[in-house]
Amino acid sequence: MDLKTALSVCVKTGKTYLGIKETMRALLIGNPKKIIISKDCKDKDRIEYYCKLSGTDYATVNLSSLTLGEYCGKPFPISSLTIINPGDSNISDIKE
């Protein structure tokens, strides 16, 4: 399964949060499975720092926020995607 398909399935069948605010909230209070960060995320360093502190798996993909939004099936840019439950996708196996 490629990244585009895995993200689409994850958003449709799993539980995800979109955006930097929701990502930071999940890292501080929740227990996310994985964080996906776009290459042009303005708070990339801060998100990576909190991921390391909390022991959360994260991946910085070589996609713009607009393309990441498109892959998730949304008509707006997404800088970060928080995966709480991956649903039927194998997004945790994807490394990019």
C-alpha positions, 0 to 999 in steps of 0.5 A: 500500500502506498502513502496516498492510499494508506492516508486515505484509508486511515482518514476514512476508517480510523481516528485522526486529528488534522492540524498543528493545534490538534497535534500538539494537544494530542501529544500533550494529553493523549496517546497518538500512534503516529504523527505525519508532518509535511515538509513545509510545516512551520512548527516542525521542530516543536512537533518533533521535539514533543514526539521525542519527549512522549515517545511517539512515532513520527514521520516527516514526509516529502509532501507539501501541506497542500498535497498532504491535504489532498492525499487525506481527501480534504480541500485544504492544506494540512501541515500535520496529521495525528493518527489515534487509530489507524483503522484498516490502513497499514500507515504505521509500516510506511516510512518516507 
